[in-house]
Amino acid sequence: MTDIALEGVDFPTMNKFRAEYLAAFEFDVRTIVDIGVYRGTLQLYRAFPDAELILIDPLAEARVVAEKVARYRDVKFVEMGVGDREMAIDLHVPPGENRSGSSLLRRNVHIRRKRELIRREVAVRPLDKIMAEADLPPPYGVKIDTEGYERFVMAGAQETLRQTRFVIIEVTLQDLYGQRSLPSEIIADLAAVDFELFDVLNVDRKNNIYLDCIFLKKDDPRFQPGYSNDALVEAEADQTPA
């Protein structure tokens, strides 16, 4: 294997989690399901301006995002955790203004920030029951960002996933929680319901803590040779000075 000199080479951050890129897939989805909202996934909402929106988060603070989005389109907000069964469980919340990293995993300290966590008891329901009550039309596009709790979410979402065109899921690489869902386990769980990894939407230039990955049904035509999503290439070319 030939050694390649990397001194002075700049590895830029890659970010495909952008509205123009997601919109260019032209997914025929009628409802976007955002699980783990907190500050919102605005690029996802903008990519599908005609889709129904349901935002689901046990953090009461996430309601602010839903109220802002509701100024320009219909949105349902469900203040609840998503898991494999109905129950009451502690949500572990970082102190201070930044609530990112809140998780349903049982832990006392945020490993990365080395801070004790506040516990809030919240209700948890399977996504299939939430969607049945919401009565929103399929096909769905689903985003899951639950800080290590992803496998429990998917276990309670089997019927919803059968009616889903794509899943965007945050895959945690570093063990921030002491009991995270492993990338291999997430891939296996999605493969069991006929989803395969299609693209990685973000790569950090220094150290990957997590990856936002998009999975499509294994028979999706975009897996065929020749498919190309050139939305970002064209967008960047338009912004390049002549």
SVG drawing of the C-alpha trace seen along z (x, -y; Angstrom):
<svg xmlns="http://www.w3.org/2000/svg" viewBox="-56 -36 60 45">
<polyline fill="none" stroke="black" stroke-width="0.4" points="0.0,0.0 1.5,-3.3 2.0,-6.0 0.4,-9.3 1.8,-12.5 -1.1,-14.4 0.9,-17.3 -0.9,-20.6 -3.9,-18.8 -7.2,-20.4 -10.2,-18.1 -13.3,-20.3 -16.4,-19.5 -19.0,-17.9 -22.6,-18.9 -25.3,-17.4 -28.0,-17.9 -29.4,-20.8 -32.8,-21.5 -31.7,-21.6 -30.0,-18.2 -32.9,-16.5 -35.4,-18.1 -33.6,-16.9 -34.2,-13.3 -37.9,-14.0 -39.2,-11.5 -43.0,-11.0 -43.6,-11.6 -46.8,-13.1 -45.7,-13.4 -42.4,-14.2 -41.9,-12.7 -39.2,-14.4 -38.3,-12.4 -36.0,-14.3 -36.7,-17.9 -35.2,-20.2 -34.1,-23.2 -35.7,-21.8 -34.5,-20.3 -35.4,-23.3 -33.5,-22.0 -35.7,-18.9 -38.9,-20.9 -37.9,-23.2 -37.0,-20.3 -40.6,-19.1 -42.8,-22.3 -46.0,-20.5 -45.7,-17.6 -47.5,-17.3 -45.2,-17.8 -45.3,-15.9 -42.6,-16.9 -42.1,-14.5 -39.9,-15.3 -40.2,-14.7 -38.5,-18.1 -41.1,-20.8 -38.6,-23.3 -39.1,-21.8 -42.6,-23.2 -41.1,-26.6 -39.8,-25.3 -43.2,-23.8 -44.9,-27.2 -42.4,-29.0 -43.0,-26.5 -46.7,-26.7 -46.6,-30.4 -46.2,-29.3 -47.5,-25.8 -49.5,-23.2 -47.6,-21.2 -48.5,-18.7 -46.3,-18.7 -46.3,-15.7 -44.5,-16.2 -43.5,-12.6 -40.7,-10.2 -40.7,-7.5 -39.7,-3.9 -40.7,-0.2 -43.6,-0.3 -45.8,-2.7 -44.2,-3.7 -43.0,-6.6 -39.3,-7.0 -36.7,-9.6 -35.4,-11.9 -31.8,-12.9 -31.3,-16.6 -28.1,-18.7 -28.4,-21.7 -28.2,-25.2 -29.7,-26.7 -28.3,-24.0 -30.6,-21.0 -28.9,-19.1 -27.8,-15.7 -30.9,-15.0 -31.5,-11.2 -33.9,-8.5 -30.9,-6.3 -30.4,-5.7 -27.3,-7.7 -26.2,-10.2 -23.5,-12.2 -23.1,-13.6 -19.8,-11.9 -18.6,-14.4 -19.5,-17.5 -18.7,-15.8 -21.8,-17.3 -24.5,-15.8 -27.9,-15.6 -31.4,-16.7 -34.1,-14.0 -37.6,-14.6 -40.2,-11.9 -41.8,-11.8 -44.2,-9.6 -43.0,-7.3 -45.1,-5.6 -44.3,-3.5 -44.2,-5.5 -46.8,-3.2 -49.4,-4.2 -48.5,-7.9 -48.9,-7.8 -52.2,-5.9 -53.6,-8.6 -52.2,-11.5 -53.9,-10.1 -51.4,-11.6 -51.1,-10.2 -48.3,-8.0 -45.8,-7.6 -43.5,-9.0 -40.1,-10.4 -38.6,-9.8 -35.8,-11.5 -34.5,-9.9 -32.2,-11.8 -32.6,-10.3 -29.1,-10.4 -28.5,-6.7 -32.1,-5.5 -32.6,-4.8 -33.0,-1.0 -35.9,-1.4 -37.5,-3.9 -37.3,-1.5 -38.6,1.4 -41.9,-0.4 -42.1,-1.7 -42.3,1.4 -45.6,0.5 -44.6,-3.1 -41.3,-2.0 -43.1,0.2 -44.8,-2.9 -41.6,-5.0 -39.6,-6.1 -36.5,-7.2 -35.0,-7.3 -32.4,-9.9 -30.9,-8.7 -28.1,-10.0 -25.5,-7.2 -23.4,-7.8 -19.8,-6.7 -18.3,-7.8 -19.8,-6.3 -21.2,-9.5 -23.9,-7.6 -22.1,-4.5 -24.8,-2.3 -25.4,-3.7 -26.9,-2.0 -24.0,-0.6 -23.8,-1.6 -23.8,2.1 -26.9,2.7 -28.7,-0.2 -27.8,1.0 -29.0,4.5 -32.3,3.3 -33.0,1.2 -31.9,4.0 -34.5,6.2 -37.2,3.8 -35.6,3.6 -33.7,0.4 -30.1,0.0 -27.5,-2.8 -27.6,-5.2 -25.5,-8.2 -23.8,-10.0 -25.0,-13.5 -22.2,-15.0 -18.5,-14.4 -16.6,-16.5 -13.1,-17.6 -11.5,-16.6 -13.3,-14.0 -16.6,-12.3 -18.8,-12.0 -21.9,-11.1 -23.0,-10.7 -26.3,-11.7 -27.1,-8.8 -29.9,-8.4 -31.3,-4.9 -33.6,-4.0 -35.6,-0.9 -33.3,1.7 -35.3,1.8 -35.3,-2.0 -34.4,-2.9 -31.7,-5.4 -29.5,-2.4 -29.3,-1.6 -26.1,-2.6 -26.2,-6.0 -28.3,-7.8 -26.8,-11.1 -28.0,-13.9 -26.2,-17.0 -28.1,-19.6 -25.2,-20.8 -22.7,-20.8 -25.0,-23.0 -25.7,-25.2 -22.0,-25.7 -21.2,-26.4 -23.9,-29.1 -22.1,-30.8 -18.6,-30.6 -17.4,-33.9 -16.7,-33.9"/>
</svg>
